Amino acid sequence: MAITETAPGQALPEDREVLTWDLFGEASRELAQQVVDSGFDVDVVVAVARGGLLPAGAISYALGTKVCGALNVEFYTGVDERLLEPTVLPPLLDTAAMHGLRALVVDDVADTGETLALVQRLVAQHCDEVRTAVLYAKPHSVVDPDFVWRRTDRWITFPWSAQEPVTRRAG
């Protein structure tokens, strides 16, 4: 079965981390607790779309932070296949409204860390302080996120990308 995390004709690695929906809920709460325990008061949560959308939403609810935004970035095209560098896609984040705020940038994984580093740099140009949170961090990431739920060197299957996209039903 083709799923959203693989390129056409590509198979998933046998040895991989699998995040379930239930475990995702626990992980999001634990990340939010790390943020609170650190004393960092979050004014805005910025999701790195698409993978960071669900973690950012869950974390913003857990923190009680209503101000959320997203920055669309494309980098991965399949399992360990990526563009030369991360690319920001429209629509763009309203950075003018972020001046003076403390931002938490959230993504699902810091694999190479290139995407997280890009978004952190862009948001830092407009906010007073920026910290990062991810469900997973890999040892070779160029960024060491401020808040990490779990560290792994394996491929990760997330519940939101574990199945192929839905299609129109016949009939």
TORKOL-4160 file (C-alpha; in steps of 0.2 Angstrom, whole numbers, padded with zeros to 4 digits, m for minus):
171
<pt num="1" X="0000" Y="0000" Z="0000"/>
<pt num="2" X="0007" Y="0017" Z="m0004"/>
<pt num="3" X="0006" Y="0029" Z="0010"/>
<pt num="4" X="0009" Y="0048" Z="0011"/>
<pt num="5" X="0026" Y="0046" Z="0019"/>
<pt num="6" X="0034" Y="0036" Z="0004"/>
<pt num="7" X="0037" Y="0041" Z="m0014"/>
<pt num="8" X="0029" Y="0031" Z="m0027"/>
<pt num="9" X="0036" Y="0013" Z="m0027"/>
<pt num="10" X="0045" Y="0016" Z="m0011"/>
<pt num="11" X="0044" Y="0004" Z="0004"/>
<pt num="12" X="0045" Y="0009" Z="0022"/>
<pt num="13" X="0060" Y="0003" Z="0032"/>
<pt num="14" X="0056" Y="m0013" Z="0043"/>
<pt num="15" X="0064" Y="m0005" Z="0059"/>
<pt num="16" X="0054" Y="0011" Z="0062"/>
<pt num="17" X="0046" Y="0020" Z="0076"/>
<pt num="18" X="0027" Y="0020" Z="0075"/>
<pt num="19" X="0017" Y="0033" Z="0084"/>
<pt num="20" X="m0001" Y="0029" Z="0088"/>
<pt num="21" X="m0015" Y="0042" Z="0090"/>
<pt num="22" X="m0016" Y="0038" Z="0109"/>
<pt num="23" X="0003" Y="0040" Z="0111"/>
<pt num="24" X="0002" Y="0056" Z="0101"/>
<pt num="25" X="m0010" Y="0063" Z="0114"/>
<pt num="26" X="0001" Y="0058" Z="0128"/>
<pt num="27" X="0017" Y="0065" Z="0119"/>
<pt num="28" X="0009" Y="0082" Z="0116"/>
<pt num="29" X="0004" Y="0084" Z="0134"/>
<pt num="30" X="0021" Y="0079" Z="0140"/>
<pt num="31" X="0029" Y="0092" Z="0128"/>
<pt num="32" X="0017" Y="0105" Z="0134"/>
<pt num="33" X="0022" Y="0101" Z="0152"/>
<pt num="34" X="0040" Y="0103" Z="0147"/>
<pt num="35" X="0037" Y="0120" Z="0141"/>
<pt num="36" X="0027" Y="0125" Z="0156"/>
<pt num="37" X="0040" Y="0118" Z="0168"/>
<pt num="38" X="0054" Y="0128" Z="0159"/>
<pt num="39" X="0045" Y="0144" Z="0163"/>
<pt num="40" X="0044" Y="0149" Z="0145"/>
<pt num="41" X="0027" Y="0159" Z="0143"/>
<pt num="42" X="0021" Y="0156" Z="0125"/>
<pt num="43" X="0011" Y="0170" Z="0116"/>
<pt num="44" X="0010" Y="0161" Z="0099"/>
<pt num="45" X="0012" Y="0143" Z="0093"/>
<pt num="46" X="0019" Y="0142" Z="0075"/>
<pt num="47" X="0016" Y="0125" Z="0067"/>
<pt num="48" X="0028" Y="0119" Z="0053"/>
<pt num="49" X="0015" Y="0113" Z="0041"/>
<pt num="50" X="0011" Y="0100" Z="0037"/>
<pt num="51" X="0019" Y="0088" Z="0050"/>
<pt num="52" X="0018" Y="0101" Z="0064"/>
<pt num="53" X="0000" Y="0105" Z="0062"/>
<pt num="54" X="m0007" Y="0092" Z="0073"/>
<pt num="55" X="0006" Y="0093" Z="0087"/>
<pt num="56" X="0005" Y="0112" Z="0087"/>
<pt num="57" X="m0014" Y="0112" Z="0089"/>
<pt num="58" X="m0013" Y="0099" Z="0103"/>
<pt num="59" X="0001" Y="0108" Z="0112"/>
<pt num="60" X="m0007" Y="0125" Z="0110"/>
<pt num="61" X="m0023" Y="0118" Z="0118"/>
<pt num="62" X="m0013" Y="0110" Z="0132"/>
<pt num="63" X="m0004" Y="0127" Z="0135"/>
<pt num="64" X="m0020" Y="0137" Z="0134"/>
<pt num="65" X="m0013" Y="0147" Z="0120"/>
<pt num="66" X="m0026" Y="0153" Z="0108"/>
<pt num="67" X="m0014" Y="0162" Z="0096"/>
<pt num="68" X="m0008" Y="0150" Z="0082"/>
<pt num="69" X="m0001" Y="0151" Z="0065"/>
<pt num="70" X="0007" Y="0140" Z="0052"/>
<pt num="71" X="0022" Y="0141" Z="0040"/>
<pt num="72" X="0021" Y="0129" Z="0025"/>
<pt num="73" X="0038" Y="0121" Z="0021"/>
<pt num="74" X="0041" Y="0108" Z="0009"/>
<pt num="75" X="0057" Y="0097" Z="0011"/>
<pt num="76" X="0054" Y="0078" Z="0011"/>
<pt num="77" X="0047" Y="0070" Z="m0005"/>
<pt num="78" X="0048" Y="0052" Z="0002"/>
<pt num="79" X="0058" Y="0041" Z="0015"/>
<pt num="80" X="0074" Y="0049" Z="0016"/>
<pt num="81" X="0071" Y="0058" Z="0000"/>
<pt num="82" X="0071" Y="0077" Z="0000"/>
<pt num="83" X="0073" Y="0093" Z="m0010"/>
<pt num="84" X="0091" Y="0102" Z="m0010"/>
<pt num="85" X="0084" Y="0114" Z="0004"/>
<pt num="86" X="0068" Y="0117" Z="0013"/>
<pt num="87" X="0056" Y="0129" Z="0003"/>
<pt num="88" X="0043" Y="0140" Z="0010"/>
<pt num="89" X="0026" Y="0139" Z="0002"/>
<pt num="90" X="0011" Y="0151" Z="0002"/>
<pt num="91" X="0001" Y="0156" Z="0011"/>
<pt num="92" X="0013" Y="0165" Z="0021"/>
<pt num="93" X="0013" Y="0168" Z="0040"/>
<pt num="94" X="0007" Y="0185" Z="0046"/>
<pt num="95" X="0024" Y="0190" Z="0054"/>
<pt num="96" X="0019" Y="0208" Z="0056"/>
<pt num="97" X="0007" Y="0203" Z="0070"/>
<pt num="98" X="0021" Y="0193" Z="0079"/>
<pt num="99" X="0032" Y="0208" Z="0084"/>
<pt num="100" X="0036" Y="0207" Z="0103"/>
<pt num="101" X="0029" Y="0190" Z="0105"/>
<pt num="102" X="0037" Y="0174" Z="0112"/>
<pt num="103" X="0034" Y="0160" Z="0100"/>
<pt num="104" X="0035" Y="0141" Z="0101"/>
<pt num="105" X="0039" Y="0133" Z="0084"/>
<pt num="106" X="0032" Y="0116" Z="0083"/>
<pt num="107" X="0035" Y="0102" Z="0071"/>
<pt num="108" X="0033" Y="0083" Z="0071"/>
<pt num="109" X="0052" Y="0078" Z="0069"/>
<pt num="110" X="0069" Y="0087" Z="0068"/>
<pt num="111" X="0076" Y="0074" Z="0056"/>
<pt num="112" X="0090" Y="0084" Z="0047"/>
<pt num="113" X="0084" Y="0099" Z="0057"/>
<pt num="114" X="0085" Y="0110" Z="0041"/>
<pt num="115" X="0066" Y="0114" Z="0041"/>
<pt num="116" X="0065" Y="0118" Z="0059"/>
<pt num="117" X="0081" Y="0129" Z="0058"/>
<pt num="118" X="0073" Y="0139" Z="0043"/>
<pt num="119" X="0057" Y="0142" Z="0052"/>
<pt num="120" X="0066" Y="0146" Z="0068"/>
<pt num="121" X="0076" Y="0159" Z="0059"/>
<pt num="122" X="0061" Y="0167" Z="0050"/>
<pt num="123" X="0051" Y="0168" Z="0066"/>
<pt num="124" X="0065" Y="0175" Z="0076"/>
<pt num="125" X="0066" Y="0190" Z="0064"/>
<pt num="126" X="0049" Y="0195" Z="0071"/>
<pt num="127" X="0047" Y="0189" Z="0088"/>
<pt num="128" X="0056" Y="0193" Z="0104"/>
<pt num="129" X="0060" Y="0175" Z="0108"/>
<pt num="130" X="0058" Y="0159" Z="0099"/>
<pt num="131" X="0059" Y="0141" Z="0106"/>
<pt num="132" X="0056" Y="0125" Z="0097"/>
<pt num="133" X="0047" Y="0109" Z="0101"/>
<pt num="134" X="0046" Y="0092" Z="0092"/>
<pt num="135" X="0039" Y="0075" Z="0095"/>
<pt num="136" X="0055" Y="0067" Z="0089"/>
<pt num="137" X="0073" Y="0073" Z="0086"/>
<pt num="138" X="0086" Y="0063" Z="0077"/>
<pt num="139" X="0104" Y="0063" Z="0082"/>
<pt num="140" X="0110" Y="0071" Z="0066"/>
<pt num="141" X="0099" Y="0086" Z="0066"/>
<pt num="142" X="0107" Y="0103" Z="0064"/>
<pt num="143" X="0096" Y="0109" Z="0077"/>
<pt num="144" X="0094" Y="0103" Z="0095"/>
<pt num="145" X="0076" Y="0108" Z="0099"/>
<pt num="146" X="0072" Y="0116" Z="0116"/>
<pt num="147" X="0059" Y="0103" Z="0119"/>
<pt num="148" X="0059" Y="0085" Z="0113"/>
<pt num="149" X="0047" Y="0071" Z="0118"/>
<pt num="150" X="0058" Y="0057" Z="0111"/>
<pt num="151" X="0075" Y="0055" Z="0102"/>
<pt num="152" X="0077" Y="0041" Z="0089"/>
<pt num="153" X="0088" Y="0037" Z="0074"/>
<pt num="154" X="0074" Y="0027" Z="0066"/>
<pt num="155" X="0061" Y="0032" Z="0053"/>
<pt num="156" X="0045" Y="0037" Z="0061"/>
<pt num="157" X="0027" Y="0033" Z="0055"/>
<pt num="158" X="0015" Y="0046" Z="0061"/>
<pt num="159" X="m0004" Y="0042" Z="0063"/>
<pt num="160" X="m0008" Y="0056" Z="0051"/>
<pt num="161" X="0003" Y="0049" Z="0037"/>
<pt num="162" X="0001" Y="0031" Z="0040"/>
<pt num="163" X="m0013" Y="0028" Z="0027"/>
<pt num="164" X="m0014" Y="0034" Z="0009"/>
<pt num="165" X="m0025" Y="0049" Z="0005"/>
<pt num="166" X="m0044" Y="0046" Z="0004"/>
<pt num="167" X="m0051" Y="0045" Z="m0014"/>
<pt num="168" X="m0069" Y="0047" Z="m0020"/>
<pt num="169" X="m0079" Y="0032" Z="m0017"/>
<pt num="170" X="m0087" Y="0023" Z="m0032"/>
<pt num="171" X="m0105" Y="0025" Z="m0034"/>
